[in-house]
Amino acid sequence: MADERCVHDLVVGQCTECAPVPRGLTGRVFITQGGSVFRRTTDCEALHDGQRKARRFGRDTHDPRDVALPVAMADGHGACIPCFPAFHPSADTKPCQVLVGGDWVPGLLTQWRRGADRRWSGVVTYVVDGEQVTGVKDQAELRPA
């Protein structure tokens, strides 16, 4: 019995273009040259913050390009947290709020750690000034989403 093939003549399930879109994402996304994340829309406030910051530091900005999700992922782009709040890259990832500069911003908690001082800290990913940041935050700087 032959394996079922997709329209690209690849075995179904092995074709990145025909594979089902992961829950919480869309089939088409926007990326920018030099950017690290893909976005749902060109109206993303984090995108505009990042471009403003780039201009402030004299760097070039680039218009977002509409691409297929597999292309963005193959290029190493991750999901923009504000654009895709329902997407969790793994079952262990939990949405949270992260205290940054006095404001609570959406984030993804990927790991809890307990320090020698017996306090918990979490490895989190969040967006600041249009850039996606991954770092360790104290328990007082984290809360459930």
C-alpha positions in Angstrom: 0.0 0.0 0.0 1.5 3.3 -1.1 1.8 6.3 1.3 -0.8 9.0 0.7 0.8 12.0 -1.1 -0.1 15.7 -1.0 -0.4 18.1 -3.9 3.4 18.6 -3.7 4.0 14.8 -4.2 5.3 14.4 -0.6 4.1 12.0 2.0 1.2 13.6 3.9 2.5 14.8 7.2 6.0 15.4 5.9 5.1 18.4 3.7 5.5 21.7 5.7 3.1 23.5 3.4 0.3 20.9 3.7 0.8 20.1 7.4 -2.0 21.4 9.7 -1.4 24.8 11.2 -0.5 24.5 14.9 -3.3 25.6 17.3 -3.2 29.3 18.0 -1.3 30.2 14.7 -2.3 31.2 11.2 -1.2 29.8 7.8 0.1 33.1 6.6 2.2 35.5 8.7 4.3 38.6 8.4 8.1 38.8 8.9 10.6 41.6 8.5 14.2 41.4 7.3 16.3 41.2 10.5 13.3 40.5 12.7 13.2 37.5 15.0 9.4 36.9 15.2 6.4 36.4 12.8 3.3 38.4 13.3 -0.4 38.0 12.6 -0.8 41.5 11.2 1.2 44.5 10.1 -0.7 46.6 12.7 1.1 44.8 15.5 2.1 47.4 18.1 5.2 45.4 19.1 6.3 45.6 15.4 5.8 49.4 15.4 7.7 49.7 18.7 10.6 47.7 17.3 10.8 49.8 14.2 10.7 53.0 16.1 13.5 51.8 18.3 15.5 50.7 15.2 15.1 54.2 13.7 16.1 55.8 17.0 19.4 53.9 17.0 20.0 54.7 13.3 19.2 51.2 12.0 17.3 50.4 8.8 13.7 49.3 9.0 12.0 47.0 6.5 8.4 46.6 5.4 6.8 43.4 6.6 6.5 40.6 4.1 3.5 38.1 3.9 4.8 34.5 3.9 3.6 31.1 4.6 4.0 30.0 8.3 6.4 27.1 7.4 8.7 29.6 5.6 8.8 31.9 8.7 9.4 28.9 11.0 12.1 27.4 8.7 13.9 30.8 8.8 14.0 30.6 12.6 11.3 33.1 13.4 9.2 32.5 16.6 5.7 33.6 17.3 5.0 37.2 18.4 3.5 36.8 21.9 1.0 39.8 21.5 -0.1 38.6 18.1 -0.5 34.9 19.0 -1.5 34.8 22.7 -3.2 31.4 22.3 -0.1 29.7 20.9 2.1 27.7 23.3 5.2 26.1 21.7 5.0 23.2 24.1 2.7 21.7 26.7 4.9 23.0 29.4 4.6 26.6 28.3 2.1 28.7 30.3 0.9 32.2 29.5 1.7 34.8 32.2 2.1 38.4 32.9 5.6 39.8 33.4 6.4 43.0 35.3 8.6 45.2 33.1 9.4 48.8 34.0 6.3 49.1 36.2 3.9 47.6 33.6 2.5 44.1 33.3 3.1 42.7 29.8 2.0 39.3 28.3 4.6 36.6 28.4 5.2 32.9 28.2 6.6 31.0 31.2 8.8 28.1 30.1 10.4 26.9 33.3 10.3 27.5 37.1 13.5 27.5 39.1 14.1 27.6 42.9 17.1 29.5 44.0 19.4 29.0 47.0 17.4 31.7 48.8 14.3 29.4 48.4 12.6 32.0 46.1 11.1 30.9 42.8 12.1 32.5 39.5 10.8 31.8 36.1 12.3 31.6 32.6 10.0 33.8 30.5 9.7 35.2 27.1 8.0 38.6 26.6 8.2 41.7 24.3 9.8 45.0 25.2 10.2 47.9 22.8 9.2 45.6 19.9 11.9 43.0 20.8 11.2 39.5 22.1 13.2 38.9 25.2 13.9 35.7 27.1 15.2 36.0 30.6 14.8 35.0 34.3 12.3 36.9 36.4 11.7 36.7 40.2 8.4 35.3 41.4 7.3 38.8 42.4 7.6 39.9 38.8 5.3 37.1 37.4 1.6 36.5 37.7 -0.9 34.2 35.9 -2.4 35.6 32.7 
